[in-house]
């Protein structure tokens, strides 16, 4: 049976041989700099209790958040491994220990790249854990014994543990091996609780019109978990990774009030210093005149809470 193919969902061409040659010539390849890893803030003080009447977001590192809504615990793109394939070592520890996690009621996967779908971490989950992923990725989990697996196309929705999970578009791509380019669908997640609390996890994405489309379909997003790192060299990364300034623009497009930063400070994937995304997102936030309290540039392991329910 032929693999499915989602190349028609791409919004930019994939890198060509000459692009790879230029990257090697100008930057020495894909290796990240790792500079200033010691300046990434880490706050590993334990997971606070989930207080009744509140929703909380805890940054574990990279694109991994523990989101607790309406008494339900959700993990996004969980990665606890000290190293991912390709040689990228973890430069900051997971913000919370695996043993500290509450019972996980659902796991959402944005796409199959190794820094978002980590096999050793997935192996640690009970096989009864509900998994939500894009089209074509369900088999990967079923082969590993998971039996509550939901695959969604863009704009499709499923209900798990009382929460609504909507799979939404992203400007990105997928590949896990040499022969499966774009054979699974990439995207982000809008998660809505019965009390109206709504959050968005963007996965990986370049900047483009899909953020505004998400905002139009899902008004009232309280917290948007947006990537701010892995953007240099810009000529190469622009189609698939927003930089900090674009992340602030994307927040406006989706109509969210709070930006919870992610996809930085954990793995040295690209050429910018590891603390630069934090400095630049703060600068862009100030330039946009936004409320400093609404920029959640969290330390690794830090938790923020909000009262449950919709906000004005």
KOLVOVO-754470 format. One record per residue (C-alpha): residue number from 0; x, y, z. Coordinates in steps of 0.1 Angstrom, whole numbers, plus 5000, padded with zeros to 4 digits. Layout:
! KOLVOVO-754470
k; east; north; up
NUM; X; Y; Z .
...
END
This chain:
! KOLVOVO-754470
k; east; north; up
0; 5000; 5000; 5000 .
1; 5013; 5034; 4991 .
2; 5020; 5059; 5019 .
3; 4996; 5089; 5021 .
4; 5012; 5121; 5011 .
5; 5004; 5156; 5023 .
6; 5028; 5176; 5002 .
7; 4998; 5195; 4989 .
8; 4995; 5211; 5024 .
9; 5030; 5227; 5022 .
10; 5031; 5265; 5019 .
11; 5068; 5266; 5009 .
12; 5090; 5242; 4990 .
13; 5111; 5218; 5010 .
14; 5149; 5224; 5010 .
15; 5167; 5215; 4978 .
16; 5201; 5201; 4974 .
17; 5216; 5235; 4967 .
18; 5200; 5249; 4998 .
19; 5216; 5221; 5019 .
20; 5249; 5228; 5002 .
21; 5246; 5265; 5010 .
22; 5238; 5257; 5046 .
23; 5268; 5235; 5049 .
24; 5290; 5261; 5032 .
25; 5278; 5291; 5053 .
26; 5269; 5276; 5086 .
27; 5287; 5242; 5088 .
28; 5254; 5223; 5087 .
29; 5226; 5219; 5111 .
30; 5245; 5219; 5144 .
31; 5233; 5245; 5170 .
32; 5256; 5268; 5187 .
33; 5247; 5260; 5223 .
34; 5261; 5294; 5234 .
35; 5247; 5309; 5266 .
36; 5228; 5278; 5277 .
37; 5237; 5287; 5313 .
38; 5216; 5319; 5308 .
39; 5183; 5300; 5302 .
40; 5163; 5303; 5334 .
41; 5154; 5271; 5352 .
42; 5130; 5269; 5382 .
43; 5126; 5233; 5392 .
44; 5107; 5238; 5425 .
45; 5082; 5210; 5420 .
46; 5048; 5209; 5404 .
47; 5023; 5230; 5423 .
48; 4989; 5214; 5432 .
49; 4961; 5220; 5409 .
50; 4938; 5244; 5427 .
51; 4900; 5241; 5422 .
52; 4887; 5268; 5399 .
53; 4920; 5273; 5381 .
54; 4937; 5263; 5349 .
55; 4975; 5260; 5347 .
56; 5003; 5257; 5322 .
57; 5037; 5243; 5332 .
58; 5067; 5245; 5308 .
59; 5086; 5213; 5309 .
60; 5110; 5224; 5282 .
61; 5111; 5227; 5244 .
62; 5075; 5222; 5231 .
63; 5064; 5202; 5261 .
64; 5038; 5217; 5284 .
65; 5017; 5202; 5311 .
66; 4983; 5218; 5307 .
67; 4956; 5213; 5334 .
68; 4921; 5223; 5325 .
69; 4889; 5214; 5343 .
70; 4907; 5188; 5363 .
71; 4922; 5172; 5332 .
72; 4959; 5169; 5326 .
73; 4972; 5171; 5290 .
74; 5008; 5167; 5278 .
75; 5019; 5185; 5246 .
76; 5047; 5170; 5225 .
77; 5063; 5152; 5255 .
78; 5101; 5150; 5255 .
79; 5120; 5140; 5286 .
80; 5150; 5124; 5268 .
81; 5186; 5137; 5275 .
82; 5193; 5135; 5237 .
83; 5173; 5133; 5205 .
84; 5184; 5116; 5173 .
85; 5208; 5138; 5153 .
86; 5230; 5144; 5182 .
87; 5212; 5173; 5200 .
88; 5219; 5171; 5237 .
89; 5195; 5185; 5262 .
90; 5210; 5217; 5276 .
91; 5185; 5223; 5304 .
92; 5168; 5196; 5325 .
93; 5131; 5188; 5322 .
94; 5112; 5213; 5343 .
95; 5094; 5186; 5363 .
96; 5105; 5151; 5370 .
97; 5086; 5123; 5353 .
98; 5077; 5110; 5388 .
99; 5060; 5143; 5396 .
100; 5034; 5141; 5368 .
101; 4998; 5136; 5376 .
102; 4978; 5109; 5358 .
103; 4979; 5120; 5321 .
104; 4944; 5121; 5306 .
105; 4955; 5130; 5270 .
106; 4987; 5135; 5249 .
107; 4987; 5157; 5218 .
108; 5013; 5154; 5192 .
109; 5019; 5182; 5167 .
110; 5040; 5163; 5142 .
111; 5066; 5135; 5139 .
112; 5099; 5153; 5140 .
113; 5121; 5138; 5167 .
114; 5121; 5169; 5189 .
115; 5083; 5166; 5191 .
116; 5077; 5129; 5190 .
117; 5102; 5113; 5213 .
118; 5100; 5075; 5213 .
119; 5117; 5069; 5247 .
120; 5093; 5093; 5264 .
121; 5063; 5078; 5247 .
122; 5074; 5044; 5259 .
123; 5071; 5055; 5295 .
124; 5033; 5063; 5291 .
125; 5007; 5037; 5301 .
126; 4993; 5021; 5269 .
127; 4958; 5032; 5279 .
128; 4968; 5069; 5276 .
129; 4946; 5086; 5250 .
130; 4967; 5099; 5221 .
131; 4957; 5126; 5196 .
132; 4977; 5131; 5164 .
133; 4975; 5142; 5128 .
134; 4964; 5119; 5099 .
135; 4988; 5091; 5092 .
136; 5005; 5090; 5126 .
137; 4981; 5067; 5145 .
138; 4998; 5036; 5133 .
139; 5031; 5046; 5149 .
140; 5013; 5045; 5183 .
141; 4992; 5015; 5177 .
142; 5024; 4995; 5168 .
143; 5036; 5004; 5203 .
144; 5005; 4991; 5220 .
145; 4985; 5023; 5224 .
146; 4948; 5015; 5219 .
147; 4931; 5049; 5224 .
148; 4945; 5067; 5194 .
149; 4927; 5094; 5175 .
150; 4939; 5108; 5141 .
151; 4925; 5141; 5129 .
152; 4926; 5161; 5097 .
153; 4929; 5199; 5099 .
154; 4898; 5215; 5114 .
155; 4885; 5182; 5128 .
156; 4876; 5178; 5165 .
157; 4875; 5151; 5191 .
158; 4864; 5150; 5227 .
159; 4886; 5133; 5253 .
160; 4881; 5134; 5291 .
161; 4855; 5162; 5286 .
162; 4878; 5185; 5266 .
163; 4875; 5194; 5230 .
164; 4906; 5189; 5209 .
165; 4907; 5206; 5175 .
166; 4936; 5199; 5151 .
167; 4946; 5231; 5132 .
168; 4970; 5240; 5103 .
169; 5006; 5250; 5107 .
170; 5032; 5262; 5082 .
171; 5055; 5232; 5085 .
172; 5061; 5196; 5072 .
173; 5068; 5161; 5085 .
174; 5095; 5134; 5082 .
175; 5108; 5107; 5105 .
176; 5129; 5087; 5080 .
177; 5144; 5089; 5045 .
178; 5113; 5076; 5028 .
179; 5083; 5091; 5046 .
180; 5085; 5129; 5039 .
181; 5051; 5145; 5044 .
182; 5034; 5111; 5049 .
183; 5018; 5122; 5081 .
184; 5000; 5155; 5088 .
185; 5015; 5183; 5109 .
186; 4996; 5210; 5128 .
187; 4987; 5225; 5161 .
188; 4960; 5220; 5187 .
189; 4932; 5242; 5201 .
190; 4920; 5227; 5234 .
191; 4887; 5239; 5249 .
192; 4873; 5231; 5284 .
193; 4836; 5230; 5291 .
194; 4839; 5261; 5313 .
195; 4852; 5280; 5282 .
196; 4889; 5281; 5290 .
197; 4907; 5278; 5256 .
198; 4943; 5273; 5248 .
199; 4964; 5268; 5216 .
200; 4995; 5248; 5211 .
201; 5011; 5258; 5177 .
202; 5036; 5229; 5174 .
203; 5061; 5241; 5148 .
204; 5052; 5268; 5123 .
205; 5065; 5294; 5100 .
206; 5046; 5327; 5099 .
207; 5016; 5330; 5075 .
208; 4979; 5332; 5070 .
209; 4970; 5301; 5089 .
210; 4973; 5319; 5123 .
211; 4946; 5343; 5113 .
212; 4924; 5314; 5101 .
213; 4927; 5298; 5135 .
214; 4918; 5330; 5152 .
215; 4887; 5334; 5131 .
216; 4875; 5299; 5138 .
217; 4884; 5298; 5175 .
218; 4878; 5331; 5192 .
219; 4886; 5337; 5228 .
220; 4920; 5319; 5231 .
221; 4933; 5326; 5266 .
222; 4968; 5313; 5262 .
223; 4987; 5306; 5230 .
224; 5018; 5283; 5234 .
225; 5040; 5296; 5205 .
226; 5075; 5287; 5194 .
227; 5101; 5314; 5196 .
228; 5134; 5296; 5188 .
229; 5153; 5276; 5162 .
230; 5151; 5304; 5135 .
231; 5187; 5309; 5123 .
232; 5199; 5311; 5096 .
233; 5167; 5330; 5087 .
234; 5169; 5324; 5049 .
235; 5166; 5287; 5057 .
236; 5143; 5285; 5087 .
237; 5118; 5313; 5078 .
238; 5092; 5290; 5061 .
239; 5089; 5266; 5090 .
240; 5099; 5284; 5122 .
241; 5087; 5318; 5134 .
242; 5112; 5340; 5151 .
243; 5103; 5360; 5183 .
244; 5090; 5390; 5164 .
245; 5068; 5368; 5142 .
246; 5055; 5350; 5173 .
247; 5042; 5382; 5187 .
248; 5025; 5390; 5154 .
249; 5011; 5354; 5153 .
250; 4996; 5360; 5188 .
251; 4977; 5390; 5174 .
252; 4965; 5370; 5145 .
253; 4951; 5342; 5166 .
254; 4935; 5368; 5189 .
255; 4950; 5354; 5220 .
256; 4959; 5376; 5250 .
257; 4988; 5357; 5265 .
258; 5019; 5342; 5248 .
259; 5034; 5312; 5265 .
260; 5068; 5308; 5249 .
261; 5083; 5274; 5239 .
262; 5106; 5257; 5214 .
263; 5137; 5274; 5228 .
264; 5162; 5269; 5256 .
265; 5163; 5231; 5256 .
266; 5181; 5218; 5225 .
267; 5207; 5237; 5205 .
268; 5190; 5231; 5171 .
269; 5201; 5262; 5152 .
270; 5227; 5290; 5151 .
271; 5212; 5316; 5175 .
272; 5226; 5318; 5211 .
273; 5203; 5298; 5234 .
274; 5192; 5329; 5254 .
275; 5186; 5351; 5223 .
276; 5149; 5341; 5218 .
277; 5141; 5352; 5253 .
278; 5158; 5386; 5248 .
279; 5142; 5392; 5215 .
280; 5106; 5382; 5224 .
281; 5108; 5406; 5254 .
282; 5120; 5433; 5230 .
283; 5093; 5426; 5205 .
284; 5066; 5425; 5232 .
285; 5077; 5459; 5245 .
286; 5078; 5474; 5210 .
287; 5042; 5462; 5204 .
288; 5031; 5480; 5236 .
289; 5016; 5448; 5251 .
290; 5010; 5442; 5288 .
291; 5042; 5427; 5303 .
292; 5020; 5404; 5325 .
293; 5007; 5387; 5294 .
294; 5041; 5375; 5281 .
295; 5047; 5342; 5297 .
296; 5084; 5338; 5290 .
297; 5086; 5311; 5316 .
298; 5116; 5295; 5332 .
299; 5120; 5258; 5326 .
300; 5097; 5242; 5353 .
301; 5076; 5274; 5359 .
302; 5038; 5273; 5362 .
303; 5013; 5300; 5355 .
304; 4976; 5298; 5365 .
305; 4944; 5316; 5355 .
306; 4909; 5314; 5369 .
307; 4889; 5289; 5350 .
308; 4863; 5300; 5326 .
309; 4861; 5326; 5297 .
310; 4877; 5360; 5301 .
311; 4869; 5393; 5286 .
END
